[in-house]
Each structure stands twice: as C-alpha cells, then as structure tokens.
Amino acid sequence: MDIENWKKKRSYTPEMLEIARVVLEEVRSGRRLDRALRAHTQPDGAMLAKHVLIAAYHKLVQSGEWAADEHLLATIRMKPVRTLSGVTTVTVLTKAYPCPGRCVFCPTEDYMPKSYLADEPGAARAYQNKFDPFNQVHSRLTEYTAVGHPTDKVELLILGGTWSAYKRDYQLWFIKRCFDAMNQPENTPAAPASEPASQQSVDLAQLQAAHTLNETASHRNVGLVIETRPDEISAKELTWLRQLGVTKVQMGAQSLDDRVLALNLRGHTAADTLRATALLRAAGFKIVLHWMPNLLGATLESDRADFARLWQDGYAPDELKIYPTQLLETAELYQYWQRGEYTPYTTEELIALLADLKATIPEYCRVNRIIRDIPSTHVVEGNKRTSLRQDVLLELERRGQACHCIRCREVRNSKVQPDELAFNDLTYHPAYAEEHFLSYVTPNDKIAGYLRLSLPDSNAPQLGMADLENAALIREVHVYGQSLAVGSEQSGAAQHIGLGTHLLQKAAKIAYAQGFSRLAVIAAIGTRRYYESRGFKRGELYMVQELHQ
C-alpha cells in the first residue's frame, strides 16, 4: 500500500475526534461499542470507523489526559485475531527474479516473483511499495499501529519464491533494510525506495550491527522466515541463513509421491524433501511444509495416502500450509486442462477431502493455511471459495469430529489460571531425532504455551557448527495470548505468567537426563536478551546453556 495515500484516507478532523472521545467514554463506562457508535454518528449519519476511535485513544493517552487502558484498546481493536497468536506478523515480498523451478501449476505474471499475482493482498502491498523492503515493513507497521495492534514483537515473513536462488548481496541488502525499518523510532516517515546499486554496499558486518540495534528497538524481531525449495538446503546454506538471522524455513514439498512430482515438473524428489527436513531439524530451524492436493496426476485416494506420509515417513513438519491446486490461466497446467488431461476437484470434493485430512493432523503441528489468497476471479475451473477453513471446520462439526492442530487449540484471548494448567510431553520420532512437544494446556485442552525440544540421534546430519556439539536443540518457545507490548501486564494473560521460563526448565531436565551436555536455542534477534536473562550465553550462531545436575 502507498503509505502516503493510506494516511490521507485516515485524516481526522477535530469534530471526528470529539465524537470518538464521547464514544470511548461511554465504552469505558460499560456501554457496548456497537451501541455507542450508533448513538453518536457523524453529521452525515455515518458511523465512525474503528481507526478513528484508535487515533482518538492514542491522542488522549499521549497527551496524558487518560492512562493507557489495554482492555479498552482490545475492545476497539480492528481484527484482533491477527495478533492473538502472541506476535505481529509482517509479510514482505522480494522482487521478481528467475526461479530454478518449472512447476506446471505455478502462475507467471510480469513484474511479480514466480507464483505470485499482483492482486493477492500481500503481493499488492509489495507491488505498491515497488518491492522496497524498508517501505514494505514501515507501511505495514504503520497500518498495524493505526488499527490498534501492538508492534513490538514482529515475525518477519519474507515471501517471493526461492529465497536461496537470489544473489547473496541482494539477500543482505533486503534483510538489512527490513531491520532498518524495525529499528526506526515510532512515527518516522518512510524513506524513498532504495536503488538497486545500494544493494552492493551492504556487508554482513553492517547487517549484524542492525541486528544488535534491534535487540532493544521499538519493533523487535522475534522470528525471521524465508521460503525455499528442498533441493536448495545444505549445511552451508543453513549456516548462511543463521548469519542472516533466519529462524524458520518454509519449503514446498507439494507432494511426497515421486510420480506426481515428476508429472508436475517439480524438479526434486520426496527423498530431497526428507533430507532437507532432517538438515533443518538438526540445525534447530522451525519447519513449515507446503502440501498441494489435486496436483496433475493425483486423485482423491492418492492425496489421502500422500498426506499420511507427512506423519508416518519422518517429515513431521511443525507447521503446514495446505494449498489446493488452483487452475489459473497463466500456469502451464491450464494447457493440460484444455487438452482434457487435468480435472480440478469440485468444492464439495475438496471440503470432504480436507475434513478427512484435518482430523488426522497431530497435536504438534499448526495448520497455517488451507487455501492461497488468490482472488477467485483468477480461477478458471474448480473451487473458487476462499473460506475453505471455515467450510472444513463446519464439516467436521457436522460429523462430530474436531481438528487438534495447534491453531485450533490456541488459548488466544481467554483468561488463564496457572494452577489449572496441565503439563504435557508429547514425544514423537521424525527422521534422525526424538522430538518433545512440551506444552501447558487448560482444562478444556487449549494450549497456553509450548516448546519444541529436539534430541538428535546418532545418525543425525553433521553440520559442523560448534554451538551444536552434543547439544539438544530448542527450536521454538511460544506462549499464546494477545500480543502485548513489552513491559505490559494483563491479568490472566498467558504471556505474563512465566510459562516460557517453566518450559525452558522442563526442557533442560529432559536434555540432561538424555545425556546432552548443553542446550542450544535458535534465538531470533529480538529474543536474545530474553534467553540471556535465563542463563543462556551467546555462541557463534545460537544461544547456548551448559547443562549441570
């Protein structure tokens, strides 16, 4: 989004702010927000937008007239679910660049990274910001603030295709500029888009300096995500990703059937995906796999069998994005359809299939998506519904079933009573590791917080990283609830009852009992000081704690 045009749309007259003040006073006194808004409309009869209420709230707090009120802000916040998982996600896209893949299902559009369309929401913001990383981050943070969301804990999600295929000088420049935006004080204007020549001037030392600034910045990075292909993963590449600050990797598995992969010209095998997940796990990264039903050559029956391999054959992803194949005119698959060689599933077939699959997902996995954000006008034939998640959940409810993935069990904004929480240790065995999914759950089985502890076995890949010698790995610590500003307290909020510290202590005991001499954490830049305050020291690429009796 063009941030200057966005700001113009959100200009506030004194009259609007005064009406907003009256509405806020009534809400503070206990009146329902919708009733207060209807009772105090603008002169033309229109109700105030929530962003006007939020602007008035911030003005009153900043002037010292009102004290900060988290409950009031939560009441007027727009789309609160966006930060109920505990962090605020900022998505940015890299520029268009040749992709090493030739997949028949990928759309191709001028000026866009491979597989992205200019009118997908995240892609549209990137395009309007000319793919400048600083302005993409800056505009998104400004938008979040304007609609009442905290932005001090930021997960940076870098999309745009195969990250590893981009030149390293571009990668350095891109991430450095993202950190520059997060390191800016509040209300700093956006900068002009950087010219490509400036990409040559950034080195690793400059990026590391930006990392250090971010440890105490207004917008701390608590997760850095890139997406790449399984055949791009190597021990050398993982060392580079850690130097960049990456903590989570998304990969397109798409299918675990070599026949289907070959028909779709994917360019790698299922064995490549298994090898890549084992390498990522051995290096402590969080693993997100993309899986696509209805690929060329697949059937409803083969998709059911293929999905089961995710959990039975050693892949065991931490997170999953299910992207049903969508028939788009700019993809080579369209030509197969024209020749009668490909048939999309109907919406009804797809909902039934996804309901069958979702009920089988293990409790240690989070399903992030069930469909791409591609506007339905691009879909030639087959499912055009973008509400598949809701449709699938309704189908499960009709069947009397439920999904037990992390997303479906997050505590979100519910109050948490510490003495009622139960500790669980779910142990499972992906390739070359023993995993412990440690969690605290409420009496109604909602997750308040969890930790992923990985214990490499004797056959685990050797990465040559000194920090990881005889180390058990903490790959993720996550405490749920509405993301709160650093230093804020909220009675009963899961993020503020010490669950993270308890989970770290549990992990240390398990690792020591299994014979490991140290714990290594793949800490994001903005979480380094959190781990330091809990006894971890800085290694070369990880936070490390020696284990003792």
VOLUMMI-607416 format. One record per residue (C-alpha): residue in one letter; x, y, z. Coordinates in nm, 2 decimals. Each point is the difference from the previous one (the first is absolute). Layout:
<rs>
R r     xx     yy     zz
R a      X      Y      Z
...
</rs>
This chain:
<rs>
R r     xx     yy     zz
R m   0.00   0.00   0.00
R d   0.12   0.36  -0.08
R i   0.04   0.12   0.36
R e  -0.06   0.37  -0.08
R n  -0.33  -0.07  -0.17
R w  -0.09  -0.23   0.28
R k   0.07   0.27   0.25
R k  -0.22   0.25  -0.20
R k  -0.29  -0.24   0.03
R r   0.05   0.01   0.37
R s   0.00   0.37   0.07
R y  -0.20   0.10   0.31
R t  -0.19   0.32   0.04
R p  -0.04   0.15   0.35
R e  -0.37  -0.07  -0.02
R m   0.06  -0.37  -0.08
R l   0.24  -0.03   0.30
R e  -0.25   0.16   0.23
R i  -0.27  -0.25  -0.10
R a   0.26  -0.27   0.05
R r   0.08   0.12   0.35
R v  -0.37  -0.01   0.09
R v  -0.03  -0.36  -0.13
R l   0.31  -0.10   0.19
R e  -0.12   0.15   0.32
R e  -0.33  -0.20  -0.03
R v   0.19  -0.32  -0.07
R r   0.22   0.06   0.30
R s  -0.31   0.03   0.21
R g  -0.12  -0.34  -0.12
R r  -0.22   0.07  -0.30
R r   0.03  -0.23  -0.30
R l   0.22   0.13  -0.28
R d  -0.26  -0.05  -0.27
R r  -0.27   0.18   0.19
R a   0.23   0.29   0.08
R l   0.10   0.03  -0.36
R r  -0.36   0.01  -0.12
R a  -0.10   0.26   0.26
R h   0.28   0.24  -0.10
R t   0.02   0.02  -0.38
R q   0.16   0.26  -0.22
R p  -0.21   0.29  -0.14
R d  -0.07  -0.20  -0.32
R g  -0.13  -0.29   0.20
R a   0.31  -0.22  -0.06
R m   0.14  -0.20   0.30
R l   0.36   0.07   0.09
R a   0.26  -0.26  -0.12
R k   0.19  -0.18   0.26
R h   0.33   0.16  -0.11
R v  -0.14   0.34   0.10
R l  -0.07  -0.14   0.35
R i   0.35  -0.14   0.02
R a   0.15   0.33  -0.11
R a  -0.20   0.19   0.26
R y   0.10  -0.26   0.27
R h   0.37   0.05  -0.08
R k  -0.04   0.38   0.00
R l  -0.16  -0.01   0.35
R v   0.27  -0.23   0.14
R q   0.29   0.18  -0.16
R s  -0.13   0.34   0.14
R g   0.00  -0.15   0.35
R e  -0.38   0.06   0.03
R w  -0.07  -0.37   0.02
R a   0.20  -0.29   0.13
R a   0.07  -0.28  -0.23
R d  -0.28  -0.26   0.01
R e   0.07  -0.34  -0.16
R h  -0.35  -0.12   0.05
R l  -0.15   0.31  -0.19
R l   0.26  -0.04  -0.28
R a  -0.09  -0.37  -0.04
R t  -0.37   0.10  -0.02
R i   0.05   0.24  -0.29
R r   0.29  -0.18  -0.18
R m  -0.06  -0.10  -0.36
R k   0.04  -0.36  -0.09
R p   0.14  -0.11   0.34
R v   0.06  -0.36  -0.12
R r   0.30   0.12  -0.20
R t   0.21   0.03   0.32
R l  -0.17  -0.25   0.23
R s   0.27  -0.25  -0.07
R g   0.24   0.21   0.20
R v   0.19   0.18  -0.27
R t  -0.06   0.24  -0.29
R t   0.08  -0.14  -0.34
R v   0.14   0.24  -0.26
R t   0.01  -0.15  -0.36
R v   0.23   0.14  -0.26
R l   0.07  -0.12  -0.36
R t   0.33  -0.01  -0.19
R k   0.03   0.13  -0.35
R a  -0.08  -0.21  -0.31
R y   0.30  -0.23  -0.07
R p   0.04  -0.32  -0.21
R c  -0.11  -0.31   0.19
R p   0.20  -0.33  -0.03
R g  -0.33  -0.19  -0.02
R r  -0.22  -0.07  -0.31
R c  -0.31  -0.11   0.19
R v  -0.31  -0.03  -0.22
R f  -0.24   0.13   0.27
R c   0.18   0.33   0.06
R p  -0.15   0.31  -0.15
R t   0.23   0.25  -0.17
R e  -0.07   0.37   0.01
R d   0.22   0.29  -0.13
R y   0.19   0.19   0.27
R m  -0.09  -0.25   0.28
R p   0.20  -0.27   0.16
R k  -0.08  -0.35  -0.13
R s  -0.34  -0.14   0.11
R y  -0.13   0.34   0.14
R l  -0.27   0.22  -0.15
R a   0.00   0.37   0.04
R d  -0.35   0.02   0.15
R e   0.07  -0.25   0.28
R p  -0.02   0.21   0.32
R g   0.37  -0.03   0.11
R a   0.12   0.01  -0.36
R a  -0.20   0.32  -0.07
R r   0.16   0.18   0.30
R a   0.34  -0.10  -0.13
R y  -0.07   0.11  -0.35
R q  -0.14   0.33   0.11
R n   0.33   0.05   0.20
R k   0.21  -0.09  -0.30
R f   0.12  -0.31   0.19
R d   0.21   0.24   0.22
R p   0.06  -0.20   0.33
R f   0.02   0.31   0.22
R n  -0.32   0.14  -0.12
R q  -0.19  -0.33   0.01
R v   0.09  -0.05   0.36
R h  -0.05   0.36   0.09
R s  -0.35   0.03  -0.16
R r  -0.12  -0.33   0.16
R l   0.12   0.11   0.35
R t  -0.18   0.33  -0.05
R e  -0.32  -0.17  -0.11
R y   0.01  -0.24   0.30
R t   0.05   0.29   0.24
R a  -0.28   0.20  -0.15
R v  -0.25  -0.28   0.05
R g   0.11  -0.06   0.36
R h   0.24  -0.29  -0.01
R p   0.33  -0.01   0.19
R t   0.30  -0.02  -0.22
R d   0.29  -0.06   0.24
R k   0.02  -0.38  -0.07
R v   0.03  -0.05  -0.37
R e   0.03  -0.32  -0.20
R l   0.14   0.09  -0.34
R l  -0.13  -0.22  -0.28
R i   0.20   0.03  -0.32
R l  -0.18  -0.14  -0.30
R g   0.06   0.01  -0.37
R g   0.10  -0.34  -0.11
R t   0.34  -0.17   0.04
R w   0.20   0.22   0.24
R s   0.32  -0.21  -0.05
R a   0.00   0.08  -0.37
R y   0.04   0.37   0.05
R k   0.35   0.15   0.01
R r   0.15   0.03   0.34
R d   0.07   0.37  -0.03
R y  -0.38   0.05  -0.06
R q  -0.08  -0.22   0.29
R l   0.22   0.20   0.23
R w  -0.13   0.33  -0.12
R f  -0.37  -0.12   0.02
R i   0.02  -0.12   0.36
R k   0.22   0.29   0.11
R r  -0.27   0.25  -0.13
R c  -0.27  -0.20   0.17
R f   0.19   0.03   0.33
R d   0.06   0.37  -0.07
R a  -0.38   0.05  -0.01
R m  -0.06  -0.20   0.32
R n   0.28   0.20   0.17
R q  -0.15   0.34  -0.08
R p  -0.17   0.19   0.28
R e  -0.38   0.02   0.00
R n  -0.16   0.25  -0.25
R t   0.32   0.02  -0.22
R p  -0.09   0.08  -0.37
R a   0.06  -0.26  -0.27
R a   0.32   0.04  -0.20
R p   0.02   0.02  -0.38
R a   0.03  -0.34  -0.17
R s   0.36  -0.11  -0.01
R e   0.17  -0.04  -0.33
R p   0.14  -0.34  -0.10
R a   0.35   0.14   0.01
R s  -0.02   0.04   0.37
R q  -0.03  -0.37   0.04
R q   0.37  -0.04  -0.07
R s   0.09   0.22   0.30
R v  -0.13  -0.23   0.28
R d   0.22  -0.26   0.16
R l  -0.05  -0.25   0.28
R a   0.15   0.23   0.26
R q  -0.25   0.27  -0.08
R l  -0.29  -0.25   0.03
R q   0.14  -0.12   0.33
R a   0.01   0.36   0.12
R a  -0.37   0.04  -0.09
R h  -0.06  -0.33   0.18
R t   0.16   0.15   0.32
R l  -0.21   0.31  -0.02
R n  -0.32  -0.21  -0.03
R e   0.06  -0.17   0.34
R t  -0.13   0.32   0.16
R a  -0.20   0.15  -0.28
R s  -0.37   0.11  -0.01
R h  -0.08  -0.30  -0.23
R r   0.20  -0.30   0.11
R n   0.03  -0.29  -0.24
R v  -0.12  -0.32   0.17
R g   0.01  -0.21  -0.32
R l   0.14   0.02  -0.35
R v  -0.15  -0.23  -0.27
R i   0.11  -0.07  -0.35
R e  -0.13  -0.24  -0.27
R t   0.21  -0.22  -0.22
R r   0.01  -0.34  -0.17
R p   0.11  -0.33   0.16
R d   0.28  -0.04  -0.26
R e   0.15   0.33   0.11
R i   0.06  -0.11   0.36
R s   0.36  -0.09   0.11
R a   0.21   0.03   0.31
R k   0.18   0.30  -0.16
R e  -0.33   0.17  -0.08
R l  -0.13  -0.05   0.35
R t   0.31   0.17   0.15
R w  -0.07   0.29  -0.24
R l  -0.36   0.02   0.11
R r   0.10   0.02   0.36
R q   0.24   0.28  -0.07
R l  -0.30   0.19  -0.16
R g  -0.21  -0.06   0.31
R v  -0.24  -0.26  -0.15
R t  -0.19  -0.22   0.25
R k  -0.27  -0.16  -0.21
R v   0.01  -0.15  -0.35
R q  -0.30  -0.06  -0.23
R m   0.05  -0.26  -0.27
R g  -0.23  -0.12  -0.28
R a  -0.02  -0.38   0.05
R q  -0.32   0.02  -0.22
R s  -0.02  -0.38  -0.01
R l   0.19  -0.30   0.14
R d  -0.07  -0.22  -0.30
R d   0.29   0.00  -0.25
R r  -0.24  -0.08  -0.29
R v  -0.21   0.31   0.07
R l   0.31   0.22   0.06
R a   0.14  -0.11  -0.34
R l  -0.33   0.06  -0.18
R n  -0.02   0.35   0.14
R l   0.37   0.08  -0.10
R r   0.08   0.07   0.37
R g   0.37  -0.07  -0.05
R h   0.06  -0.18   0.33
R t  -0.10  -0.33   0.16
R a  -0.17  -0.10   0.33
R a   0.34  -0.11   0.12
R d   0.14   0.35  -0.05
R t  -0.28   0.13   0.22
R l   0.07  -0.25   0.27
R r   0.37   0.08  -0.01
R a  -0.07   0.37   0.02
R t  -0.24  -0.03   0.30
R a   0.26  -0.21   0.18
R l   0.27   0.26  -0.06
R l  -0.23   0.28   0.11
R r  -0.09  -0.18   0.32
R a   0.36  -0.08   0.08
R a   0.07   0.37  -0.03
R g  -0.29   0.10   0.22
R f  -0.22   0.17  -0.26
R k  -0.37  -0.01   0.02
R i  -0.14  -0.18  -0.30
R v  -0.30   0.10  -0.21
R l  -0.10  -0.22  -0.29
R h  -0.23   0.09  -0.28
R w  -0.22  -0.29  -0.13
R m  -0.22   0.01  -0.30
R p  -0.30  -0.23  -0.06
R n  -0.14  -0.04  -0.36
R l   0.33   0.03  -0.18
R l   0.03  -0.14  -0.35
R g  -0.01  -0.38   0.03
R a  -0.15  -0.01   0.35
R t  -0.34  -0.13   0.10
R l  -0.21   0.03   0.32
R e   0.13  -0.34   0.10
R s   0.36   0.07  -0.07
R d  -0.02   0.33   0.18
R r  -0.12  -0.17   0.32
R a   0.29  -0.25  -0.02
R d   0.24   0.28  -0.07
R f  -0.11   0.21   0.29
R a   0.06  -0.29   0.24
R r   0.36  -0.02  -0.11
R l   0.06   0.35   0.16
R w  -0.04  -0.16   0.35
R q   0.11  -0.36  -0.07
R d   0.31   0.03  -0.21
R g   0.22   0.23   0.22
R y  -0.09   0.35  -0.13
R a  -0.21   0.11   0.29
R p  -0.02   0.38  -0.08
R d  -0.06   0.25   0.28
R e  -0.24   0.20  -0.21
R l  -0.19  -0.07  -0.32
R k  -0.15   0.20  -0.28
R i  -0.25  -0.19  -0.20
R y  -0.03   0.15  -0.35
R p  -0.26  -0.17  -0.22
R t   0.11   0.03  -0.36
R q  -0.18   0.29  -0.17
R l  -0.04   0.00  -0.37
R l   0.13   0.33  -0.13
R e   0.02   0.12  -0.36
R t   0.37   0.11   0.03
R a   0.11  -0.34   0.13
R e   0.12  -0.28  -0.24
R l  -0.26  -0.23   0.17
R y  -0.27   0.20  -0.19
R q   0.12  -0.16  -0.32
R y  -0.03  -0.35   0.15
R w  -0.36   0.09   0.10
R q  -0.08   0.13  -0.35
R r   0.12  -0.34  -0.14
R g  -0.22  -0.19   0.24
R e   0.30  -0.13   0.20
R y  -0.08   0.17   0.33
R t  -0.32   0.03   0.20
R p  -0.03   0.22   0.31
R y  -0.19  -0.13   0.30
R t  -0.34   0.15   0.07
R t  -0.05   0.21   0.31
R e  -0.20  -0.28   0.16
R e   0.27  -0.26  -0.07
R l   0.27   0.23   0.14
R i  -0.18   0.08   0.32
R a  -0.07  -0.37   0.07
R l   0.37  -0.08  -0.07
R l   0.14   0.28   0.22
R a  -0.24  -0.10   0.28
R d   0.13  -0.36  -0.02
R l   0.36   0.12   0.02
R k  -0.04   0.28   0.26
R a  -0.13  -0.25   0.26
R t   0.32  -0.20  -0.03
R i   0.25   0.28   0.06
R p   0.22  -0.06   0.31
R e  -0.02   0.24   0.29
R y   0.36   0.12  -0.05
R c  -0.08   0.16  -0.34
R r  -0.16   0.33  -0.08
R v  -0.20   0.04  -0.32
R n   0.06   0.36  -0.11
R r  -0.21   0.00  -0.32
R i  -0.24  -0.21  -0.19
R i  -0.01   0.21  -0.32
R r   0.20   0.27  -0.18
R d  -0.12   0.36   0.01
R i  -0.04  -0.01  -0.38
R p  -0.32   0.20  -0.10
R s  -0.26  -0.24  -0.14
R t  -0.03   0.20  -0.32
R h   0.33  -0.16  -0.11
R v  -0.12  -0.36   0.05
R v  -0.11  -0.15  -0.33
R e  -0.18  -0.31   0.13
R g  -0.03  -0.19   0.32
R n  -0.03   0.14   0.35
R k  -0.04   0.38   0.02
R r  -0.09   0.03   0.37
R t   0.26   0.18   0.21
R s  -0.17  -0.10   0.33
R l   0.12  -0.36  -0.01
R r   0.13   0.00   0.36
R q  -0.35   0.09   0.13
R d  -0.17  -0.24  -0.24
R v   0.23  -0.29   0.12
R l  -0.05   0.08   0.37
R l  -0.38   0.01  -0.06
R e   0.02  -0.34  -0.17
R l   0.20  -0.15   0.29
R e  -0.26   0.14   0.24
R r  -0.28  -0.16  -0.20
R r   0.19  -0.33   0.02
R g   0.05   0.04   0.38
R q   0.38   0.02  -0.05
R a   0.26   0.26   0.07
R c   0.35   0.10  -0.11
R h   0.27  -0.01   0.27
R c   0.26   0.21  -0.17
R i   0.17   0.28   0.19
R r  -0.20   0.28  -0.17
R c  -0.33  -0.17   0.09
R r   0.11  -0.03   0.37
R e   0.17   0.34   0.06
R v  -0.12   0.17   0.32
R r  -0.02   0.33  -0.18
R n  -0.15   0.27   0.23
R s  -0.15  -0.23   0.26
R k   0.10   0.05   0.36
R v   0.25  -0.25   0.13
R q   0.01  -0.13   0.36
R p   0.35  -0.12   0.06
R d  -0.10  -0.26   0.27
R e  -0.24  -0.16  -0.25
R l   0.25  -0.06  -0.28
R a   0.12  -0.35  -0.07
R f   0.35  -0.08  -0.13
R n   0.03  -0.23  -0.30
R d   0.30  -0.16  -0.16
R l  -0.10  -0.14  -0.35
R t   0.29  -0.20  -0.13
R y   0.04  -0.10  -0.37
R h   0.27  -0.12  -0.23
R p   0.06   0.17  -0.33
R a   0.31  -0.09  -0.21
R y   0.32   0.00   0.21
R a  -0.14   0.16   0.31
R e  -0.22  -0.04   0.31
R e  -0.24   0.30   0.03
R h  -0.17   0.11   0.32
R f  -0.29   0.24  -0.04
R l  -0.03   0.14   0.35
R s  -0.32   0.19   0.07
R y  -0.22   0.15   0.27
R v  -0.37  -0.05  -0.07
R t  -0.32   0.12   0.16
R p  -0.27  -0.24   0.14
R n  -0.18   0.03  -0.33
R d   0.32  -0.09  -0.20
R k   0.10   0.34  -0.12
R i   0.37   0.07  -0.04
R a   0.13   0.28   0.21
R g   0.37  -0.05  -0.09
R y   0.23  -0.26  -0.15
R l   0.37  -0.08  -0.07
R r   0.15  -0.21  -0.28
R l   0.30  -0.20   0.13
R s   0.20  -0.21  -0.25
R l   0.24  -0.27   0.11
R p   0.22  -0.10  -0.30
R d   0.07  -0.37  -0.03
R s   0.34  -0.16  -0.10
R n  -0.10   0.01  -0.37
R a  -0.09   0.37   0.00
R p   0.17   0.21  -0.27
R q   0.33   0.16   0.11
R l   0.00   0.37  -0.07
R g   0.34   0.10   0.13
R m  -0.14   0.27   0.23
R a   0.19   0.03   0.32
R d  -0.31   0.12   0.20
R l  -0.18  -0.33  -0.07
R e   0.27  -0.24   0.12
R n  -0.18  -0.25   0.23
R a  -0.29   0.25   0.02
R a  -0.38  -0.06   0.03
R l  -0.18   0.27  -0.19
R i  -0.28   0.23   0.10
R r  -0.16   0.07  -0.34
R e  -0.29   0.22   0.13
R v  -0.15   0.14   0.31
R h  -0.34   0.16  -0.04
R v  -0.24   0.13   0.26
R y  -0.35   0.09  -0.13
R g  -0.24   0.28   0.06
R q  -0.05   0.35  -0.14
R s   0.34   0.15  -0.08
R l   0.08   0.25   0.27
R a   0.25   0.28   0.00
R v   0.33  -0.08   0.17
R g  -0.05   0.09   0.37
R s  -0.38  -0.01  -0.01
R e  -0.19  -0.22   0.23
R q  -0.34  -0.14  -0.03
R s  -0.17  -0.21   0.26
R g  -0.04  -0.36  -0.11
R a   0.19   0.05  -0.33
R a   0.20  -0.31  -0.09
R q   0.30   0.21  -0.11
R h   0.05   0.13   0.35
R i  -0.01  -0.29   0.24
R g   0.35  -0.14  -0.05
R l  -0.09  -0.29  -0.22
R g   0.30   0.05  -0.23
R t   0.24  -0.03   0.30
R h  -0.17  -0.31   0.12
R l   0.02  -0.16  -0.34
R l   0.37   0.08  -0.03
R q   0.06  -0.17   0.34
R k  -0.19  -0.31  -0.11
R a   0.20  -0.02  -0.32
R a   0.33   0.03   0.19
R k  -0.09  -0.29   0.23
R i  -0.10  -0.23  -0.30
R a   0.31   0.08  -0.20
R y   0.23  -0.06   0.30
R a  -0.17  -0.33   0.08
R q   0.06  -0.11  -0.36
R g   0.37   0.07   0.02
R f   0.03   0.33  -0.17
R s   0.26   0.25   0.15
R r  -0.16   0.32  -0.14
R l  -0.31   0.16  -0.13
R a   0.01   0.21  -0.31
R v  -0.28   0.24  -0.10
R i  -0.06   0.13  -0.35
R a  -0.08   0.35   0.15
R a  -0.14   0.28  -0.22
R i   0.19   0.33   0.03
R g  -0.26   0.16   0.22
R t  -0.01  -0.29   0.24
R r   0.37  -0.02   0.08
R r  -0.03   0.20   0.32
R y  -0.29  -0.21   0.12
R y   0.21  -0.31  -0.02
R e   0.30   0.18   0.16
R s  -0.21   0.08   0.29
R r  -0.08  -0.37   0.04
R g   0.36  -0.12   0.01
R f   0.09  -0.04  -0.37
R k   0.31   0.14  -0.15
R r   0.08   0.12  -0.35
R g   0.17  -0.25  -0.23
R e   0.09   0.05  -0.36
R l  -0.35  -0.06  -0.14
R y  -0.21  -0.12   0.29
R m  -0.07   0.08   0.37
R v   0.17  -0.27   0.21
R q  -0.04  -0.13   0.35
R e   0.22  -0.26   0.16
R l  -0.20  -0.27   0.19
R h   0.09  -0.11   0.35
R q  -0.16  -0.21   0.27
</rs>
